[in-house]
Amino acid sequence: MKDSCSPGFTRRTFLGASAGAYLASQLHARDGATGTNPLRIAQVGTGARGSDWALDIVHHYRDDATIVGLCDINLKRAHALQQMLGTNPPVYSDFDRMVKETSPEAILITTVDAAHTAYIVSSLKLGLRVLCEKPVCIDEAQCREVLAAEKKYPGKLTITFNARHYPGAKKVKALLLEGAIGDVVSADYHEYLDTVHGASYFRRWHRLKELSGTLSCTKSCHHFDQVNWWLGSAPRSVSAQGELRFYGRNNAFRSSRCRGCPYASKCDFFWDARKDPKLVKLFLDCESEDGYFIDGCLWRMDVNIYDTFSALVQYENGARLTYTANSFGPYEGQKISLNGTRGRIDWSFFGDVAAGYEENLIRLTRNFGKSEVVPVRVEAGGHDGADASLRDMIFRNRPSEDPLSLGAGTQAGIDSSLIGIATYRSIERGGQLVGIADLLKSSLASVPEAGEERASHRISNPAASTRLVGQ
């Protein structure tokens, strides 16, 4: 039987009915710091993003939340994060056991993308609060399962879309709410990933579609959610084109990884992960457990996602999004334009400090009026303050303190995932128009009971997955 922290685990009886009822009864009806005690959080997934969450909670939200358990299929990695935290939460490789022994109020899911749905469903079933990294789902079957679970079970799901929390993104939302450009008719969104950040997706597990749902899910769902949120509408259809033009098979030489690579001296993308102490502790020192390495060769032949793609999204309210993404550019960021019936908003947010080229400004141009630059204050912290803003909202603010509707629940997560899924489905079908409703036209999937295997979560290539959990 597979370990229950595995992405494709076969579920054992997930606690007894009495234990489930007990845990549900212990859940406080709380949002943020409305309770008198810190929110008890059990975390599954202790990799790069997971460690960022845990360390930030310990260092900045100690009075608001506490990590009561860490779960990862790689026990060395979980123990490494435990040592970094310095608070000594118990470590598990068994999710069921962690929940039973730690009695959490909330589950924080920071695993590989393919595993999100399984943990969401199990946690909702217990009536727990669920905090999940994006994307919620990587295929349409998972979307149906999460929607069914939300209807059937009492838990509450929050998606941690930090892209809503960028200072510029919040400013754009405020302008739209003010009616600064009238009704939005179309949006242009150009995503630039550079040869550091962009390349990182092709070094790691994200390179495999069965684990990430391609970049249109694992990365671009952030951007799709931003546009959905700005427009206040849901997607109706998607058509897309995409290719693997730079990474993977598109090179004359390749190895398995950067460390020990015979081509290191002539590869512009050689990367020495040993220079980062955190990565050494979480990954290099833990390879013996599962064989996974974070410095994989960019040119591996098993890469099966796209490094360049474009999508045309039609919305229920008649608006249209033109989206492009390239993952091998000289600089990083976005260039976004929103065209309305009374004007236009342009947000340029890109550049490279080392190259001496960067820009972060919002320009508002009203019809028959002057163009003006709207000030944007860059804030301290991860993702220009977006991470701190997100976590403040989750752990400290009340629902009434959200005038910009920054909070994202199940439907927001599903809508953004569906655009990403429809994008890669359209690419697979030669650019065919994919209706969002068509992806969900099958009756909502029944939620598997304890002991049943979730087919949508099985990994089609178990050897390639290396049984990953930590993101």
N, C-alpha and C positions, 0 to 999 in steps of 0.2 A: 504493500500500500504506500502511495506517495505521501510525503510529508505534507501537512496541511498548510504550510507556508509556501508551497510550490504553486506557480501560476496555473497549472492544470490539475490541481489536486482533486481527488475523489473525496467527497465530503463524508466524514463520519457523522454519527448523530451529534449535532451541534448543541451540546449540553442537553439536559433533559427539559421537559416542559416546565417543571417546577423551577429549575435554575433560570430559564429564560424569563419566566414571570417575575422571579425575584429581581433580576437585573433591571427589567423594565420598570419595576416599581421603585427602584432606587434612582432612576433618572430624574434629575431636577428639570422642571420646565424653565430652562434658562437660556438666554442668548447673550453671549459675552459675559461680563462680570456682574450678572444680576444676582448671583448666589453669594453666600457669605464665605464659602470655602473655594479654593482653587479647583477649576474643572479637572477632573481626573481623566487623563488621556492615555490610552494604550496605542502604541504606534506599530504598524507593520510596514517594513521596508526601511533599511538603515544605510542606504547609499548616499550619494552626493547631495541630492535634494532633501532626502530624509534627514540627514545630519544637519543641514541648514535649519530646518524647522526645529528639530530637537534642541540644538544649541541656542537658538534664538529664544525659545520658550524658557529655557533654564536661565539665560543671562538677562532677559528683558521682561519676562512675563511670569516671574516666579510667584507673585501674589495672585495671579489670575488663572494659572494653569500649572499642572504638574504631570510629568511623564511617569506613569506607574508601571509600564512594561514595554519592552522592546522585542519585536519579533522579526526574524529573518531566517531564511533557509541556510544562510551562511553564518554560522554561530560565531566565527572569528570576527566577522564584520560587526555583528551585533555587540559583541564584547568590546570591540575597539571603540564604538560609539559610547557605550556605557562608561568606559574610562574617560573619554573626552568630556562627558557631561559632569562627571564628578559627583553625581547624586545617587549612583548605584541602583537604578531601577532594575528589577529582575529581567533576565534575558531568556527568550524562548525560541525554539524552532517550530513550535506547535501553536498555531493561532487559537484553536479551541481552548487549549489549556491556559494560555495567557489570559483570555477573557474570563474564564471561570475563576482563576486564582486572584486576579487583580481587581475585579468588579469595577471596570471603567464606566464613566458617563459618556465618553466619546471615543471614537476610533479615528486615528489619523492614518490615512492610506497614502504611502509614498513609495509604492512598489513600481515595477515595470508596468507599462500601460495595459498590457494584455490581462493582468491580474486584477485590475481595479474593480471590475464588475462583480467578481466572486465575493470580494470582501465587502463591497457596498451592500449586496443582497443579504449576506449573513448578518451584517451589523444592523441593517434596517429591520430585519426580522426580530431582533432582540429589543427593538424600540430605542436603540442608541442613537446619539447624535453622530453623524459621519462627516468628517472633513477629508475631502479627497482632492489630490492633485489632478490637474487636467492631463489628458482628456478623460472624460468619464468612460467612454467606450471606444473600441476601434473597429467594430463592425455592426451591421444592422441587427443581428441576433442579440448582441449584448444590449443594444438600445431598447429593444422590446422587453428584455428581461428586467432592466432597471425600471422602466416605466410600470411594468406589472408589479414589481416589488414595492414601488412607492404607493400604489393603490392598495396593496394588500396588507402592508405592514406599517407599524406606527412610528418608525424612526424618522429622522430628519436629515436630509443630505445638503451639505454646503460644498460648492466647488470653489477652489482657491484660485480664482482668476485674478492674479495680481496685475495683469495688463490693464484692467479697468482703473487701477489705482495710480498709474503714472500721473504726475501733475498735469501734463499736457492732455492726457485722455480725459481727466476730470474737467479741465477747462473747456474742451470741445463739447462735452456733455452739457455743461452749464450754458454755453452759447446756444446749443440746440434747444434746450428747454426754454430759453428766453425768446426763441423764435427769431434769432438773429439773421438766419438765411431762409426763413419760411420752411416749407415742406421739402425734405431732401428727396431729390429725384434720382441721383446717382452718386456712387462713391468709387474712387480709384484708390487702391491700396497696393503699394509696392514694397515688398519685404526684401531687405538685403542682408544676407548672412555672409560674414567674411571667412577668410581662410583659416581662422582659429576656431571661432564658434561654429561656423557652418561645418567645418571638417570634423568637429567633435561628434556630431551625430553619426558620422560614418565610421568612426573608430569603435563606437560602443554598440550596445544591443539595439539601438534605434535603427541600425542599418537593415534589420530584418522586419519586413512588413508584418509578419505574424506576431511580433512583439510590440510594434509601435503604431501600426496602421498607416505607415509612411509619414513623411513630414507634414502632409496635409492634416493629419490628426495630431501627432505628437507635438508639433510646433505651431502650425497655423491655426489650430482651434482657438488659441489665444486671440488671434486677430479677427477670426470670424465672430467670436463672442463680442469683441469690441464693437464691431459694426452692427451686430444684432442689437446690442445695448443702445448704441447711438440712435439707431433707426426706430427702436421700439417695435420691431416687427420680426416675423419668423420667416425662414427661407422656404421657397416654394419649389425651385428647381435649380440644377447645376449642370453646366457643361464645362469640360476641361480638357487640356492637353498637357502632357508631361513626358519627360525623358530622363534617363540616367546618362548624362553627357560628360561628366568630369571625373567622378570617383569610380570605385569598383573596377570593372573590366577595362576602363579607359586609361590604361597606363602600360608601359612596356615592361615594367618589373614589379614584383610584389613579394611580400613575405607574410608571416602570420601576425607580427607585431613589431613595434618600434624597438623595444628592448632586444638587443642582440641582433638587430637587422643587418644583413650583409650589405645593404644598399644605403645605410644611414648617411654616409658621406656625400652622396649625390642626390638625396631626396630632400626637396625643399620643405616637405611636411614632416620631417623627423621631429618627434616630440619626446622629451625625456620626462616621464611622469615622476621620476625619483626626485625631482627638484621641488615637488610639492609635498610637504610632510603629511598633510591631511590625506592626500591620495595614497601615500605609502601605507598609512595605517588602515585605511578603509578598503583598499583594493590590492595593492602589490603584496602586502603581508598576508592577505587572505586568499590568495589564488589556490592554495593547496586544498581548500574546501570544495570548490566547485569548478576550477579550471578557467574561470572567467577572468579576462584581463581587459583593463580599461584603455590600453594603448594599442588597440588593434590596428592592423594595416588598413589604410584607406582604400587600398586597391584590391582587397579580397574579392574573389569571384562570387561570393555568396550574397553580396549587396543586392537587394531586390527592391529598393525604394528609389524615388525620383529625386534628383538634385536640382532640377529646374522644372517649374510647372506654372500654369496659369488657369484661372477659373472664372467663369461668368455666373454669378448668382442672381436669381430673380427672387424678389421678396413678395410676401402676401400683400403688402401695401402698395405694390407697383414699383418700388425703388429697385435699383440694379447696382450690383457690386462687380467691379472688374478687379481681380486680384492676381498678382504675380509674385513669385518667390524664386530667388536664386541663392545658392548656398556656397558659392566659391568666389565671392567678390573681394575687392581690395579694402572695402570698409563696410560698416554695419549700420543697420537702422531701418527706418521706414520713411516713405514719402506718401502722404495721405491727402486726398482732396475730397471734399463733400460739396456737391453742387445742389443748390436749393432754388426754390422759386423766387427768392428775394436776394440771393447772393451766393457766396462761396467761402468755404473755410479751407485753408491749406495748412497742414502741419508737417514740417520737415524736422525729422528727429533722427539724425544719422551722422556718421563721420568716424574719424580715427585720430585720436589725440597725437599719437606718434607721427602720423603722416602730416599733421598740421592742417587737417581738414575736418571740420565738424560744424554742425548747425542744429540748433534746437529753437525753433520759433513757430508761432501760430500767426497766420495772417488772415484777417477777416476783411472781405471785400463785399460791400453791399451793392446791389444794382443801383446805378445812377448816383453812387456815392464814392467817397475816397477809400482807398485801401489803408488798413491800419494794422500795425503789429500788436498782438495781444501779449502782454507780459506773462511769462511762465517761470515760476520760481523752482529751480531744481533743488530737491530736498536730499538730505543725507540718508545713507543707508542703501541696502541692496535694491537694484533696479530703480535707481534715482528716487528712493523713498517709497516705492510702490509696495515692497514687502512689509515695511513697518506700517503703512496705511492699512493694508489688508489684515494684518494680525491685530492691530488696534481694533478694527471693526469686529473681528471674530471674538476676541477675548475681553474687550473692554466696553464697546459701545452697545447701546440698546437699539432694537429695530427702528424706533422712532428717530434715531440719529442718523438716518440714511437718505437725505433729500435727493441725492443723485442716483439712488437705486444701485449702489455699488455691490450689494449682496447678490450672489448668484446661487440659485437652487437647482433642483433636478432638471426642470425644463430648459433652463439656460445651458446647462451642461450637455443635454441631449441635442439641442438645436445646433450648437457649435460642432459637436461630434458628427452629426448627420451631414453637415456641409463638408467636413473633411472626408467622410466615408463616401459621399456622393462624388467628390472630386476624384478619388482614386478609382471608383467604379467607372466613372465616365472615361477616364484615361484608359482603363482596361478595355473599354468597349469602343475605342477609337474616336472619342469625343462625343459620344451619344448623349443626348439630354437625359438626365436622371431626375425624376420627380421625387421630392422628399417623401411625399405620401406613399409613393410606390415602395420605398424602402421599408415602410412600416405597414404595408397593406395586409400582411398576414395578421391574423388575430393575435393580440398580444400574447407573447410566450407565457406559458404557465411557469410559475416560480418553482424550481425543483425542491422537493422536500428533503429533509435530512437523509443522507445516505445515497442520494441520486447524483450522478455525475453530470456536470454542466458541459454539454458538447461544445458550446460556444467558447469555452475557456481552454479547451485542449490545444496544446501547441502542435502544429502540424509537423514541426521538425524538432523533436525533443533534444536531439544531440546539439543542434545549433543554439537552443535556448539556454543551455547550461543551467537549467533550473533556477533562473534568476528571480530574485525578489527585490533586492535593494535597487532603488532607482539611481 
